[in-house]
């Protein structure tokens, strides 16, 4: 994988990744404590955790999957 984003893009992906990861953790805690019930909360929490982790990976690696597919992103 070749670096395809600059420092500004790396920072944006790292920050958004940590925010998304934190949201996933909060949702998982709310599901465990019983504030929210049902299967949907676990699906959303898992998706947020996976998405946040992948964004952090993109930021550290300097590689964006959307840009690798040929789309131009503004950051």
C-alpha positions in Angstrom: 0.0 0.0 0.0 1.3 3.3 -1.0 0.7 6.5 0.9 -2.1 8.4 -0.8 -3.1 11.0 1.8 -1.2 14.0 3.2 -0.7 15.0 6.8 -4.0 16.9 6.9 -5.9 13.8 5.7 -4.0 11.6 8.2 -5.0 13.9 11.1 -8.6 14.0 10.0 -8.8 10.2 9.8 -7.1 9.7 13.1 -9.4 12.1 14.9 -12.6 10.8 13.3 -11.4 7.3 14.0 -11.0 8.0 17.7 -14.4 9.7 17.9 -16.1 6.8 16.2 -14.2 4.3 18.4 -15.3 6.2 21.5 -18.9 6.2 20.3 -18.8 2.5 19.8 -17.4 2.0 23.3 -20.2 4.1 24.7 -22.8 2.2 22.8 -21.4 -1.1 24.0 -21.4 0.0 27.6 -25.0 1.2 27.3 -25.9 -2.2 25.9 -24.1 -4.1 28.6 -25.7 -2.0 31.4 -29.2 -2.5 29.9 -29.9 1.1 29.0 -30.6 -0.1 25.5 -31.8 -3.5 24.6 -32.1 -5.6 21.5 -29.8 -6.9 18.9 -29.6 -3.6 16.9 -27.5 -1.9 19.6 -24.9 -4.6 19.4 -24.8 -4.4 15.6 -24.4 -0.6 15.7 -21.7 -0.8 18.4 -19.8 -3.4 16.5 -20.0 -1.4 13.3 -18.8 1.7 15.1 -15.9 -0.1 16.7 -14.8 -1.7 13.5 -15.2 1.5 11.5 -13.3 3.5 14.1 -10.5 1.0 14.2 -10.2 1.0 10.4 -10.1 4.8 10.3 -7.3 4.8 12.8 -5.4 2.3 10.7 -5.9 4.5 7.6 -4.6 7.5 9.5 -1.5 5.7 10.8 -0.7 4.0 7.5 -1.4 7.2 5.4 -3.6 5.2 3.1 -7.3 5.8 2.3 -9.4 3.0 0.8 -11.7 5.5 -0.9 -8.8 7.3 -2.6 -7.4 3.9 -3.6 -10.6 3.2 -5.5 -10.1 6.3 -7.5 -12.5 8.8 -5.8 -11.2 12.2 -5.0 -11.8 13.2 -1.3 -11.7 16.9 -0.2 -9.3 16.2 2.7 
